[in-house]
């Protein structure tokens, strides 16, 4: 059965919105590929990790544990804790899905939930359709995977300072996504400020030194989002 004009339009819009993310992911995943090759992983294995995980912090942390000879249980638990924030993102985004989104389609969409994809989808006006999410996910997943492979394949060709610089590209892209939203919404600004303050508290205060980065992210997200909902309640 031919796809409807609306689905095609939503898909094309998703592709358009996902293009900047894909370009940013390509650069950052190249750094991951370089590090993966550095601990002896082949380009194919490195790309397989990116295709099946699609998470920057989780993959970099897992790579460190793999290089250190950690057990599969340690690697699995660490990556799970770091990626728990995607559970909250998925729950939030599920409230904005179009009624036409089927149950099995949610599983496909869940694989593509990243910080940047979630941010773009959340800022979209109107309901989020499956066609839009599919288009939004497609290029970033491809960029993340291809960048990983090429990074691992050409690891010996790049100077060290460039390898190191690629590691902060993802954070710069995420800030670029947030700035326009902050300018338009006082509520988002307040939530971001609260989250930054809590992150600094957990990082610098010795009392919270035992917390993992994943647990700290979850706590910051829940508290900042909860306070934001209390201070700026959304009318039905």
Residue pairs with C-beta under 8 A, 6 or more apart in sequence:
3 11
3 131
6 131
7 129
7 131
8 131
10 129
10 131
10 132
10 135
11 131
11 132
11 134
11 135
12 135
13 132
13 135
14 131
14 132
14 133
14 134
14 135
14 136
14 137
14 138
15 135
15 136
15 138
15 139
16 135
17 120
17 124
17 135
17 136
18 117
18 120
18 135
18 136
18 137
18 138
18 139
18 140
19 139
20 173
21 116
21 117
21 120
21 136
21 139
21 140
21 143
21 173
22 139
22 140
22 142
22 143
22 144
23 143
24 116
24 143
24 169
24 170
24 172
24 173
25 116
25 140
25 143
25 144
25 147
25 170
26 143
26 144
26 146
26 147
27 147
27 166
27 169
28 56
28 144
28 147
28 166
28 167
28 169
28 170
28 173
29 50
29 143
29 144
29 145
29 146
29 147
29 148
29 151
30 147
30 148
30 150
30 151
30 166
31 151
31 163
31 166
31 167
31 169
32 46
32 50
32 56
32 59
32 60
32 63
32 147
32 148
32 151
33 43
33 46
33 47
33 50
33 147
33 148
33 149
33 150
33 151
33 152
33 153
33 155
34 151
34 152
34 155
34 158
34 163
34 166
35 60
35 63
36 45
36 46
36 49
36 63
36 148
36 151
36 152
37 43
37 46
37 151
37 152
37 153
37 155
38 67
38 155
39 63
39 66
39 67
41 49
41 66
41 152
42 152
43 148
43 149
43 150
43 152
43 153
44 149
46 148
46 149
46 151
46 152
47 145
47 146
47 148
47 149
47 152
49 59
49 62
49 63
49 148
50 59
50 144
50 145
50 147
50 148
51 141
51 145
53 59
53 62
53 79
54 111
54 112
54 114
54 141
54 144
55 79
55 82
55 83
55 86
55 114
56 114
56 115
56 170
57 82
57 83
57 213
57 214
58 79
58 82
58 83
59 79
61 78
61 79
61 82
61 213
62 75
62 78
62 79
65 74
65 75
65 78
66 75
70 78
78 212
78 214
80 214
81 212
81 214
81 215
82 212
82 213
82 214
82 217
83 214
84 214
84 215
84 217
84 218
85 115
85 214
85 217
85 218
85 221
86 113
86 114
86 118
88 218
88 221
88 222
88 225
89 113
89 115
89 118
90 110
90 113
92 118
92 122
92 225
93 113
93 118
93 121
93 122
93 128
94 106
96 121
96 122
96 127
96 128
97 106
97 127
97 128
97 129
98 127
98 128
98 129
98 130
99 127
100 129
100 130
101 109
101 128
101 129
101 130
102 130
105 130
108 130
108 134
109 130
109 133
109 134
109 137
111 137
112 133
112 136
112 137
112 140
112 141
114 140
115 174
116 140
116 173
116 174
116 177
117 136
117 137
117 140
119 174
119 177
119 178
119 181
120 136
120 177
121 128
121 132
121 133
121 136
123 181
124 132
178 188
178 192
181 188
182 188
182 189
182 192
186 232
187 228
187 231
187 232
188 228
190 227
190 228
190 231
190 232
191 224
191 225
191 227
191 228
192 224
194 223
194 224
194 227
194 228
195 220
195 221
195 224
198 219
198 220
198 223
198 224
199 216
199 220
201 208
202 208
202 211
202 216
202 219
202 220
203 216
208 216
211 219
